[in-house]
Amino acid sequence: MMEPLSESKEEFNAKMQQGIDDMKAGRVTPLKEAFAEIKAQFA
């Protein structure tokens, strides 16, 4: 089950920026692998 957002706006923005930086640097999870992980969590 997902938890409600508990971080501040600044913490949220920092996490989002880290994700953007990771994508730009090629540090990503392949799409098929990402969906397999999500599916496994909800199966």
Secondary structure as UniProt FT lines:
FT   HELIX           9..24
FT   TURN            25..26
FT   HELIX           31..42
//
